[in-house]
Amino acid sequence: MRKNSDSVAREAGGFLMQNMSHAVMAQRREPLNSADDFPTPPWATRALVEHVIGLDRVRDATCLEPACGRGYMSGPLREYFAHVDGFDAYPYGSNEIRNFLTFPYEVGSHDWVITNPPFRIAEDFVARALSVARKGVAILARTVFLESVGRYERVFRNAPPALFAQFCERVPMVKGRVDPKASTATGYGWFVWDLEAKEQATKVVWIPPCRRNLERDGDYQVSCLSKAAIPS
Ligand SMILES: C[S@@+](CC[C@H](N)C(=O)[O-])C[C@H]1O[C@@H](n2cnc3c(N)ncnc32)[C@H](O)[C@@H]1O
């Protein structure tokens, strides 16, 4: 049956709307001077340790979370690492203020540097983290961070991560809070630089479905996590 011009226009409109809304959801645009305050649901950090790095490598290690916000990532890291320091360039109530890109951290001051940085300065965070960490760097970023000629030239050509771990589940992030009911069209993965690895080629792995197993009571309550943001 031939379609009339109305139904063709409706379909085209629907297609456009679908793609526009996908693009909007996938881009999380923030003003240039924004803190990019999108906290990480705690289960996504537990997934890094339990499914990617491994408990044995963190038990006796120190860790820096250099953009800790309210502590939704430094809190879960403290469940595994021997010691975790958390700082942020902006005040969230209990954190000490340090701009990661300008604070004079010593080379090798921490075994690991782990964070979910503001996307627009994520490359600077990677470069800085690689000079601060002794054993490894793990950066949670949108999967599209893998792309672009510029990023290849500035980051990945000379310093490819040892591992890229793609979440097969979505990791919903919303501005200023964590929300167990949030959804997202954006894919995320952990980019891991293992500074002790001999292998040069980047390995790609999938983080299996784990949200249900790794969520804990109180994960979405500010009161119990805000304490974890206090730098020790
Ligand atoms: C996407 S949020 C992630 C927060 C926290 N890492 C988490 O995963 O829940 C990015 C964080 O980076 C902080 N930030 C932005 N620029 C920074 C800088 N130059 N140095 C340190 N922290 C910064 C923001 O205040 C915000 O808390």
The ligand as an SDF file (V2000), in Angstrom:
LIG
                    3D

 27 29  0  0  0  0  0  0  0  0999 V2000
   31.1080   13.7540   37.1970 C   0  0  0  0  0  0  0  0  0  0  0  0
   31.3480   14.4120   38.8240 S   0  0  0  0  0  0  0  0  0  0  0  0
   31.9310   12.9970   39.6770 C   0  0  0  0  0  0  0  0  0  0  0  0
   31.9750   13.1030   41.1710 C   0  0  0  0  0  0  0  0  0  0  0  0
   32.5570   11.8490   41.8740 C   0  0  0  0  0  0  0  0  0  0  0  0
   33.8680   11.5390   41.3260 N   0  0  0  0  0  0  0  0  0  0  0  0
   31.6550   10.6750   41.6630 C   0  0  0  0  0  0  0  0  0  0  0  0
   31.9760    9.8510   40.8050 O   0  0  0  0  0  0  0  0  0  0  0  0
   30.6040   10.5870   42.3170 O   0  0  0  0  0  0  0  0  0  0  0  0
   32.8260   15.4050   38.5270 C   0  0  0  0  0  0  0  0  0  0  0  0
   33.4110   16.0340   39.7550 C   0  0  0  0  0  0  0  0  0  0  0  0
   34.5950   16.7180   39.3850 O   0  0  0  0  0  0  0  0  0  0  0  0
   34.7460   17.8610   40.2090 C   0  0  0  0  0  0  0  0  0  0  0  0
   35.7220   18.7390   39.5640 N   0  0  0  0  0  0  0  0  0  0  0  0
   35.5480   19.5310   38.4760 C   0  0  0  0  0  0  0  0  0  0  0  0
   36.7220   20.1160   38.1300 N   0  0  0  0  0  0  0  0  0  0  0  0
   37.6640   19.6740   39.0310 C   0  0  0  0  0  0  0  0  0  0  0  0
   39.0600   19.9080   39.2040 C   0  0  0  0  0  0  0  0  0  0  0  0
   39.7450   20.7190   38.3610 N   0  0  0  0  0  0  0  0  0  0  0  0
   39.6890   19.3020   40.2380 N   0  0  0  0  0  0  0  0  0  0  0  0
   39.0250   18.4930   41.0940 C   0  0  0  0  0  0  0  0  0  0  0  0
   37.6980   18.2510   40.9780 N   0  0  0  0  0  0  0  0  0  0  0  0
   37.0230   18.8160   39.9480 C   0  0  0  0  0  0  0  0  0  0  0  0
   33.3190   18.3640   40.3010 C   0  0  0  0  0  0  0  0  0  0  0  0
   33.1240   19.2350   41.3770 O   0  0  0  0  0  0  0  0  0  0  0  0
   32.5400   17.0580   40.4450 C   0  0  0  0  0  0  0  0  0  0  0  0
   32.3880   16.7040   41.8010 O   0  0  0  0  0  0  0  0  0  0  0  0
  1  2  1  0
  2  3  1  0
  2 10  1  0
  3  4  1  0
  4  5  1  0
  5  6  1  0
  5  7  1  0
  7  8  2  0
  7  9  1  0
 10 11  1  0
 11 12  1  0
 11 26  1  0
 12 13  1  0
 13 14  1  0
 13 24  1  0
 14 15  1  0
 14 23  1  0
 15 16  2  0
 16 17  1  0
 17 18  1  0
 17 23  2  0
 18 19  1  0
 18 20  2  0
 20 21  1  0
 21 22  2  0
 22 23  1  0
 24 25  1  0
 24 26  1  0
 26 27  1  0
M  CHG  2   2   1   9  -1
M  END
$$$$
